[in-house]
């Protein structure tokens, strides 16, 4: 059970991507952070990518350069998880969550401006793309905080409970 519990939480979180939700209020960045903390390094990068790819098979693909920026942003979230694994705490977890959302906002909106057709490739177009994306960033940050709290809270709660029951040893990776 203990070996599969993190994967179960990730699977559950990914499944929520198919539920109705506000734009960008999804669990993928939280899954990437969680994976970076609790899974081995290779899996922590591959799992969010696989989750995105499999769900994109059903939800739909879009512009390749923009899609690459989205996937790369989630890879950065996994890397932030690697850092967080060595600096655990409520404040650092919130900071990594905020950083993850912000990096996603910066990278993907640059890609939308650079490779999309909505905004002119001018300074004004650049600013318009970021200003128009603020509600999406807000939703992502709220979703990331929500899903990080659920994933980390559930996992640590079960670890604590099982540790008190002496059923499983508490160790990382």
Beta strands, then each sheet from edge to edge (+ up, - down):
end
